Amino acid sequence: MIEPSRVPKLYSPKIGFNEFAERFSGRAAMLAFIAAIVFEAVTGQGIFSWLGLA
């Protein structure tokens, strides 16, 4: 059986449900959670009350 001399490099898509998108959205969520905690500690009020929603 003849095998190819090299294996083609396959690129994974950057959109949709894949490892890159899951890792990116997880990191973004962690940053947003920490930012909300810091915001509340600095201003003394939560995000919703600061926006006038609560």
N, C-alpha and C positions, 0 to 999 in steps of 0.2 A: 504494500500500500504506500502511496506517495503522500508525504506530509508537506505542508507549506514550509518555506524557509524562515518565515517570521510570522508572528501572531499580530493581527491588526489591533491597534489601540482603540478601545471603545470608550466614548465619552458619555458619562451619565448626564441626563438632562438636569437643568437647574430649577425647573418648576415642577409642580405636582408632588405626589407623595413619594419621596425618595429620601435617602439618608441625609443628603445635604440640606433639604428643606426642613426636615425634622430637627436637625441639629441647630440650624439657624433660628427657627422659631422658638426652640427651647431656650437658647441663649438670650434672645430678645425678651422673652417672658421673664427670665431671671433678672435682667437689667431693669425692666419696668417695675418689677416688684421691689427691688432695692431702692429705685428712685422714688417710688411712692412712700416707702418707709422713711427715707431721708427727708422728703418733702413734708411729711407729717411731723417729724421731729423738729424741723426748723421753723415751720409756720404755726404749729400747734393745732392745726385743723386738717381734716382729711381732704382728699382730692374732690369728692362729691360736694362737700360743704363749701370748698373754695370756689367751685364752679357754680354754686347756687342751686344745686340739685337736691340737697338734703336739708 
